[in-house]
Amino acid sequence: MTIDSSTGMTRRALLGAFAATTITAAPTFANAAGFLRGGGDIRRIRMYSGRTGERIDMIYWVEGKYIKESIKEINHFMRDWRTDGVKSMDLRTIDIMSAAHNLLDVNEPYMLLSGYRSPQTNAMLRSRSRSVAKNSLHMKGQAADLRLSTRSVGQIARAAQACRGGGVGKYSRSNFVHMDCGVVRTWGR
């Protein structure tokens, strides 16, 4: 046992005090998404849709609190444009998107290819492509397919993976990255 002569504290007592402080300061699971790498104290999302012509550029989270009206606008923006169906997007997915964007250090907005998908839209897309999952997280409002013209699929995927918040799929042939708040996993090339 080592004793610091200036304070009279043992190394074990000092480490114990540090551990207690760390546990007290640690985020609860409910707030875990607030501490995504790259998340920041202010969160902003920038996107545009080539399908609808709409653009969104807004702060949706400030110092631990989501801004209700901003989230409502994001949900509308990320709707299924084919059916006009709106679903509340999982806030963890929005946080992952925002954090990855921050890590990429770009001003360019994401191009949103797909956010929420109705079961009808998902079934139609699944009939056309083997890469569309039957129980896609898009139908739960937990996924987004995104692209940036100034960053490669690999760069975007690496930024999303660094967040360690969910699944990241690379679709290099189609030039987009899938981000979701499901189980942490990767696929594609």
C-alpha positions as CSV (number, residue, x, y, z in Angstrom):
1,M,0.0,0.0,0.0
2,T,1.3,3.4,-1.0
3,I,0.6,6.5,1.1
4,D,0.9,10.0,-0.3
5,S,2.8,11.9,2.4
6,S,1.3,15.3,1.4
7,T,-2.4,14.2,1.9
8,G,-2.2,11.1,4.0
9,M,-4.4,9.2,1.4
10,T,-3.7,5.7,0.3
11,R,-3.6,5.0,-3.5
12,R,-6.6,2.7,-3.0
13,A,-8.6,5.5,-1.3
14,L,-7.7,7.9,-4.1
15,L,-8.8,5.4,-6.8
16,G,-12.0,4.7,-4.8
17,A,-12.8,8.4,-4.7
18,F,-12.1,8.7,-8.5
19,A,-14.3,5.7,-9.2
20,A,-17.2,7.1,-7.1
21,T,-17.0,10.4,-8.9
22,T,-17.0,8.6,-12.3
23,I,-20.0,6.5,-11.4
24,T,-21.9,9.6,-10.2
25,A,-21.1,11.5,-13.3
26,A,-21.8,8.6,-15.7
27,P,-24.8,9.0,-17.9
28,T,-27.9,6.9,-17.4
29,F,-28.8,4.4,-20.1
30,A,-31.7,6.6,-21.1
31,N,-29.3,9.5,-21.8
32,A,-26.6,7.3,-23.4
33,A,-27.4,8.5,-26.9
34,G,-26.6,12.0,-25.7
35,F,-23.0,11.0,-25.3
36,L,-22.3,9.6,-28.7
37,R,-18.8,10.4,-29.9
38,G,-19.1,13.6,-31.9
39,G,-22.6,14.3,-30.6
40,G,-21.8,17.7,-29.0
41,D,-23.8,20.0,-26.7
42,I,-25.8,21.3,-29.6
43,R,-27.0,18.9,-32.3
44,R,-27.9,19.9,-35.8
45,I,-29.2,18.0,-38.8
46,R,-28.9,19.0,-42.4
47,M,-30.5,17.1,-45.2
48,Y,-32.2,17.5,-48.5
49,S,-34.4,15.2,-50.5
50,G,-34.0,14.8,-54.2
51,R,-37.5,13.2,-54.4
52,T,-39.5,16.0,-52.8
53,G,-37.1,18.9,-53.2
54,E,-37.3,19.7,-49.5
55,R,-34.4,20.8,-47.4
56,I,-34.0,20.8,-43.6
57,D,-31.2,22.5,-41.6
58,M,-32.0,22.8,-37.9
59,I,-30.8,22.5,-34.4
60,Y,-32.9,19.7,-32.7
61,W,-31.1,19.2,-29.4
62,V,-29.5,21.6,-26.9
63,E,-27.7,20.7,-23.7
64,G,-29.5,17.4,-23.2
65,K,-33.0,18.4,-24.4
66,Y,-34.7,17.6,-27.7
67,I,-36.6,20.4,-29.2
68,K,-40.1,19.1,-29.9
69,E,-41.0,21.2,-32.9
70,S,-37.7,20.4,-34.5
71,I,-38.2,16.7,-34.0
72,K,-41.7,17.0,-35.5
73,E,-40.2,18.7,-38.6
74,I,-37.5,16.0,-38.9
75,N,-40.2,13.3,-38.7
76,H,-42.2,14.9,-41.5
77,F,-39.1,15.4,-43.6
78,M,-38.0,11.7,-43.2
79,R,-41.5,10.5,-44.1
80,D,-42.2,7.8,-46.7
81,W,-42.6,10.1,-49.7
82,R,-44.4,7.4,-51.7
83,T,-47.3,7.2,-49.3
84,D,-46.8,10.4,-47.4
85,G,-46.8,8.3,-44.2
86,V,-45.1,9.9,-41.2
87,K,-43.6,8.0,-38.3
88,S,-41.8,9.2,-35.2
89,M,-38.1,8.6,-36.0
90,D,-36.1,7.0,-33.3
91,L,-34.1,9.8,-31.8
92,R,-31.0,7.5,-31.5
93,T,-30.9,7.3,-35.3
94,I,-31.1,11.0,-35.7
95,D,-28.3,11.4,-33.1
96,I,-26.1,8.9,-35.0
97,M,-26.7,10.8,-38.3
98,S,-25.8,14.1,-36.6
99,A,-22.7,12.7,-34.8
100,A,-21.4,11.1,-38.0
101,H,-21.9,14.3,-39.9
102,N,-20.0,16.2,-37.3
103,L,-17.1,13.7,-37.5
104,L,-17.0,14.2,-41.2
105,D,-16.5,17.9,-40.7
106,V,-18.6,18.9,-43.7
107,N,-21.2,21.7,-44.3
108,E,-22.9,19.8,-47.1
109,P,-26.3,18.4,-46.1
110,Y,-27.0,14.7,-46.3
111,M,-29.0,13.6,-49.3
112,L,-31.8,11.5,-47.7
113,L,-32.6,8.5,-49.9
114,S,-34.8,6.7,-47.4
115,G,-36.0,7.3,-43.9
116,Y,-39.3,5.9,-42.7
117,R,-40.8,3.3,-45.0
118,S,-44.3,2.1,-44.8
119,P,-44.8,-1.7,-44.9
120,Q,-46.3,-1.2,-48.4
121,T,-43.2,0.7,-49.7
122,N,-40.9,-1.8,-48.1
123,A,-42.7,-4.8,-49.7
124,M,-42.5,-3.0,-53.1
125,L,-38.8,-2.3,-52.8
126,R,-38.2,-5.8,-51.5
127,S,-39.8,-7.3,-54.6
128,R,-37.3,-5.3,-56.7
129,S,-34.1,-5.9,-54.7
130,R,-32.6,-8.7,-52.6
131,S,-30.9,-6.1,-50.4
132,V,-34.2,-4.9,-48.8
133,A,-34.8,-6.6,-45.5
134,K,-38.3,-8.1,-44.8
135,N,-38.4,-6.6,-41.3
136,S,-36.4,-3.5,-42.2
137,L,-35.7,-1.0,-39.4
138,H,-36.9,1.7,-41.8
139,M,-40.4,0.5,-41.1
140,K,-39.9,1.2,-37.4
141,G,-38.4,4.7,-38.0
142,Q,-35.0,3.4,-36.9
143,A,-32.9,3.7,-40.1
144,A,-31.8,6.1,-42.8
145,D,-30.0,5.7,-46.1
146,L,-27.8,8.7,-46.8
147,R,-25.2,10.1,-49.2
148,L,-22.8,13.0,-49.4
149,S,-21.3,14.1,-52.7
150,T,-18.0,15.3,-51.0
151,R,-17.4,12.1,-49.1
152,S,-17.0,8.5,-50.1
153,V,-19.2,5.7,-48.9
154,G,-16.2,4.4,-46.9
155,Q,-15.6,7.8,-45.2
156,I,-19.3,8.1,-44.3
157,A,-19.4,4.5,-43.0
158,R,-16.3,5.0,-40.9
159,A,-17.7,8.1,-39.3
160,A,-21.0,6.3,-38.5
161,Q,-19.1,3.2,-37.2
162,A,-17.1,5.5,-34.9
163,C,-20.3,6.5,-33.1
164,R,-20.9,2.8,-32.1
165,G,-24.6,3.5,-31.9
166,G,-26.1,0.9,-34.3
167,G,-25.8,-0.8,-37.7
168,V,-23.9,0.7,-40.6
169,G,-24.2,-0.7,-44.1
170,K,-22.1,0.3,-47.1
171,Y,-23.7,0.2,-50.5
172,S,-20.9,1.4,-52.7
173,R,-22.6,0.5,-56.0
174,S,-25.5,2.6,-55.1
175,N,-23.4,5.3,-53.4
176,F,-25.1,5.4,-50.0
177,V,-24.7,4.4,-46.4
178,H,-27.4,2.9,-44.2
179,M,-27.4,4.0,-40.6
180,D,-29.6,2.6,-37.9
181,C,-30.0,2.4,-34.1
182,G,-30.2,-1.4,-34.0
183,V,-27.6,-3.8,-32.9
184,V,-24.0,-2.5,-33.6
185,R,-23.0,-4.3,-36.8
186,T,-21.5,-3.6,-40.2
187,W,-21.9,-5.0,-43.7
188,G,-21.3,-4.2,-47.3
189,R,-18.4,-2.8,-49.2
